[in-house]
Amino acid sequence: MKVKKTALIVCQNGKEYWVTQKKFWTLVRDGVVIQTGNYPLTGNFRGRDDQLLIMIQHTILNQATPNHTSEVLSARRISRIKK
């Protein structure tokens, strides 16, 4: 089943990323993204924290919160083992 990416995140440099709503709300709760609109669900990265953001396999992570990185890396390890 294909996942619908219906939430738009805009970076400071103008790049746009589409993510799932669940991921969007997780980023909002963690304070990485500020919601700016509802239809479509849109948000902007916070100004100073954008330097701490990295992308691994089209997943945007904040290095200031180590849980993000550890969860994604563990998920990648699990997916590699299954292959």
Backbone torsions as a table, in degrees:
resi	resn	phi	psi	omega
1	MET	NA	129.6	-177.9
2	LYS	-81.8	137.0	-179.2
3	VAL	-85.0	133.8	178.2
4	LYS	-85.4	122.7	177.1
5	LYS	-101.1	97.3	-171.7
6	THR	-114.1	6.4	178.8
7	ALA	-113.5	133.6	-176.1
8	LEU	-105.4	129.7	175.6
9	ILE	-117.3	128.8	-178.1
10	VAL	-110.2	127.9	178.3
11	CYS	-83.6	170.3	178.5
12	GLN	-64.7	-29.9	-178.8
13	ASN	-88.0	4.7	175.6
14	GLY	96.8	-7.5	177.9
15	LYS	-69.4	143.8	-178.6
16	GLU	-117.5	139.2	178.8
17	TYR	-129.1	134.0	175.9
18	TRP	-98.4	127.8	179.6
19	VAL	-131.1	169.6	176.6
20	THR	-73.2	159.7	179.5
21	GLN	-64.5	-36.1	179.4
22	LYS	-62.0	-46.0	178.4
23	LYS	-64.1	-39.8	179.2
24	PHE	-59.1	-49.3	-177.4
25	TRP	-68.8	-29.1	174.6
26	THR	-65.3	-43.8	178.5
27	LEU	-65.6	-35.3	178.0
28	VAL	-67.1	-44.9	178.8
29	ARG	-62.0	-35.8	179.5
30	ASP	-78.5	-7.1	177.4
31	GLY	82.6	15.9	-179.7
32	VAL	-85.1	-33.9	-176.1
33	VAL	-122.1	143.1	174.2
34	ILE	-109.4	124.5	-178.8
35	GLN	-70.3	133.1	-179.6
36	THR	-119.6	-15.6	-178.9
37	GLY	-159.1	166.8	-177.5
38	ASN	-110.7	-37.5	-174.5
39	TYR	-124.3	96.1	-3.6
40	PRO	-74.8	161.7	178.7
41	LEU	-61.4	116.8	-176.0
42	THR	-130.3	156.9	178.0
43	GLY	-159.2	161.9	178.1
44	ASN	-117.8	146.0	172.8
45	PHE	-69.8	145.4	176.6
46	ARG	-66.3	148.3	-172.0
47	GLY	-56.5	-61.0	-172.9
48	ARG	-77.4	-28.6	-176.8
49	ASP	-75.7	-10.6	-177.4
50	ASP	-66.2	-19.4	176.6
51	GLN	-74.9	-18.1	179.6
52	LEU	-91.7	-0.6	-175.7
53	LEU	-87.2	138.8	175.2
54	ILE	-130.8	162.8	178.5
55	MET	-125.2	128.4	175.8
56	ILE	-125.4	116.0	177.8
57	GLN	53.1	48.6	178.0
58	HIS	64.4	21.4	174.0
59	THR	-113.8	125.7	-177.7
60	ILE	-87.6	127.4	-176.9
61	LEU	-123.7	151.3	176.0
62	ASN	-109.2	120.5	-178.7
63	GLN	-70.3	-16.3	178.1
64	ALA	-71.0	-24.1	176.3
65	THR	-111.9	102.4	-174.5
66	PRO	-65.3	-17.3	178.4
67	ASN	-62.9	-37.3	179.4
68	HIS	-57.1	-54.0	-176.0
69	THR	-64.1	-44.1	-177.9
70	SER	-65.1	-38.4	179.1
71	GLU	-65.5	-43.8	-179.0
72	VAL	-67.3	-43.3	179.9
73	LEU	-65.2	-38.4	177.6
74	SER	-67.1	-37.7	177.3
75	ALA	-64.9	-38.4	177.7
76	ARG	-66.2	-39.1	178.1
77	ARG	-63.0	-42.8	179.3
78	ILE	-63.2	-42.5	-179.5
79	SER	-66.6	-34.5	177.5
80	ARG	-68.0	-37.1	179.9
81	ILE	-66.6	-38.6	-179.2
82	LYS	-66.9	-28.0	-178.5
83	LYS	-76.2	NA	NA
